[in-house]
Amino acid sequence: MSKVVLITGGSSGIGKSVGEFLQAKGFKVYGTSRNPNRYPNSKFPIVALDVTKAETISKCITEVLKQESKIDVLLNNAGAGITGPIEEIPDAEIKRNFETNLFGPINVIKAVLPTMRQHNSGLIINVTSIAGYMGLPYRGVYSASKGALELITEAFRMELKGFNINMTNVAPGDFATNIAAGRYHAPVLENSPYKATYGDTLRMMDDHVDSGSDPKQMAEAIYKIIETKHPKIHYKVGAFMQKFSIVLKRILPDKVYEKLLMNHYKL
């Protein structure tokens, strides 16, 4: 039987690319979206799910299990970007970002674990971010939410070992997707002390996404992980310098690394 893959946020961007790639490889793919009716031409079924609403998570899992009786792979891909000076981002937006990027994936994991445990097998892949390995200026909330998911995965992995369920992180760098359009941007305020530096950084971040890698690179990486018998704890996918920045953070003194980041962002 074909493996059944559930991809949250599977209607566009990385999720869509991964879903189409896996379907071409013979997997049975289900994607999710808050508004599945907007994607009538999807190459695989799109099921309604909002990771911030528990009732939709439960309903989605029930629907997929009704069709397939199992979920072999969960790709926790749904996420949201957020930018701004931490001082100026409204508390409600910070909480909303953590609801989407951390608590949402945790709750989807909780929903699929009973069926995976019943089948004594399963793989959960959490899409984090290279930004989750470091506190980036004007992306601090995003870095924190994705970094938290990285650490949650490390702990979860050990708790699930006895049930033959694997879990891993995949941290992408910048990819050419529509993530910037859906990102919450704190406005560049005319009287803000951060006006100049935040405005420049915001333009730089958008340029990085526009010139990012082909999402198919992520699809190929996800496929290889699914086909791996014993997945690693962490994977990084993206441009060499983005992945190398994690190595530099590990080996350089903290203040030297901080200076490199500040020079990069012209702060």
N, C-alpha and C positions, 0 to 999 in steps of 0.2 A: 504493500500500500504506500501511496505517496505520503510524505511527511506534510502535516498541516502546519502552516505558518500564519500567525496573527501579527500584523504590523499596525501599531497605533500610529496615527498620523500618516496613513498610507495613501492619501489622495493626491499628494503633490511632493515636490522636492525629493529629498533623499528616500523617503518612504516609498514613493511611487517608483523610483528607479530600482530600488531593491526588490519591490514586489514584482515588477515586470521581469526582472532578471531571473528571480527564483522561479517564477511561473514557467519561463522558457526552459528552465532546467528540470521541469517535471514536478515541482512542488505544488501543493494545493494552497493557494494564498488567499487570505482575507485581509483587507485593509480596514481602517476605521477613519471616520471623520465626524465632526459635530453636525455636518450637513451633507449626508451622503447623496441627497437628491441633486446636488450641484455637479455630480460626476457620473452622468449616465453612460459615458463612453469609456469608463475605466475598464481595463483589460482583466481585472479580477474584482470579485464582489467587495463593495464598500459597506460596512456596517456602522450604524450610528453609535458613537461613543464620545463622551466628553470626559477626559480624565479627571476633571475637577468635580464630577458628579457621580457619586457611588452607585446610584440606581442605574445609570446608563452603562457602567462597567459591568455590573451583574447581568443586565439584560443582553449585552453584547456577547459575553462569554456563554451564556445560556443558548443564544441563537447559533453560535458557531458549533457548540457541542451537539446541538440538535441536528445539525447538518452533517457533522463529521465524527462525532462521539469521542474526539480527542483533540488536543492541541499539543503538537510536538515542540514547536518553537514559538516563543514570544519575543518579538522585537519591540522593545519599549523605545519608540522613536519620537512620539509626540513631545513637543517642547516649544518653548517661547523665548524669544530674545528680549532683552531689556537693556537700555542704556541711560546714562545720565549721571550727574554728580550725586553721590549717595545722599548728601545733605538735602538735595532738592527733589529726590524721587518720593512721591507720596507713599505713606505706609501701606495703603491699600494695594498699590501696584507691586510693592516688594512682596507682600503676602500672596498676591495672585501669581507671581512668578514662581514662588516656592510651591504653591498648590499644583501648578502645571508641571514643573521640572523635577520635583522631588516627591511630594505626597501622591501625586497622580500615578507615577510609575510604581510606587510602593503598593498602592491599592490595586493596580492591575495585576501585579505579581501575586498578591494575596488571593486574588480571584481565580488565577489559573493553577495555583499550587495544589488544591485538592485533586483535580483531575490528573495532573502530572504525577502526583504521589500514588494515585490509584493505578496508573500504568507503569510505575516504577521507572520512569524515564522523563526527560525533558531538558530543554535548553532555554535559558532566558538571557537575552542580549540587551543590555542597557546602553543606549546611545547617549554619551555624555558630551564632552568637548575638550579640546586641548586647552581652552580657556579655563577649564576646571582645575588645572594643575597650578594656576598662579592667579594672584589677585591683580586684574588688569584695570588700569584707570578708566573710569566712566563705564566699566563693564563689571564692576565689583559684585553686584547682586547676581548677575548671570554666572560669573565665576564661582560664587559661593553655592548657588543652587546645583550647578553641575558637579562641583567638587564634592558636595555632600552626597550626591548620588554615587560617585566613585567609591566613597568610603562605605556607604550602605551596602554596596555590592560586595565589597571585600568581606564584610561581616556575614551577609546573607549566604554567600558561597559556602562558608564553613558550616553554617547551620543546616544547609540542605545536602551536604555530602552524603549523609546516611540514607537519603532517599533516591540516590542515583539521579539527582537533578543538578545540572551544571548551570552556572551563571558567570557572565563575563561583562566587561565594559568595552565599548568601542568609542574612542574619542576622536571625532573628526576635526580637521582644521577648517579652513574656509572653503566652501564649495559654492558653485554657481547655482544658487537656488533663489526662491522668493522669500527667504527668511527675513531679509531686511524690511520687506514690505509689511510683514506681520509683527514686527518687533515693537515693543513699547518704547518710544523715545520721550524722555523728559524733554520738554521744550527748552530751546536755547533762549533764556530770558534776557531781555535787553539790559536789565540792571543787575544781572548776576555777576559775581566775582569770577565765575567759571566761563563766562561767555566766550572768550577768545579760544581758550584751550579746549573746552568741550566741543565747540563748533568745529574746530579743526580736526579733532579726534573722530567726531561723528562722520565727517566726510571721508576720512581715511578708512574707517571701518566699512562703510558702504562700498568704497572702491575695492577693498580686499574681497568682499563677497562677489562683486560683479566680475572680478578677474579670477575667481576661485576655480578649483579643480572640477573636473567632470564628475557628477554624482555616481556615474557608473563605477568609479574607483571604489566607492563605498559598497556598492552592490557586490562587486567581486570579492571584497574583503569579508563581507557578511557570509557569502556563500562558502568561502574557505573555512570560516569558523564553524559553520554548521556541519561541514564535512570532516572536521577535526574531532578525533575521539576524545581528547583531553584538552579542551580550550585553555588558553592562558587566562590570567586574571585581568590583564590590561592589554588593549590594542590601541595603537595610534595610527590614524590614516590621514594623509594630507601632504602638503609640501614639505620638503626636507627641512627647511629652516624652522618651520612651525614645530615639527617633531623634535628637532635638535634643541629648541628653546627649553624643552623639559629636561633634557640632559644637562644643559647649562645651569638650570636652576638647582639641579642636584649637586653639581660640583663647584659652583662659584660661591664665594662669600655672599651673604644676603644683600649687603649694601652695594656690592659690585653688580649683582644681578638687577637690583632695583634701578641702579644708574643706567644700565643698558636699556631697560624698559622705558625709563623717562626720556632717554635720548631718542629712542624709536618713536615715541609719541610726541617728541618735541615739547616736553614739559619743563 
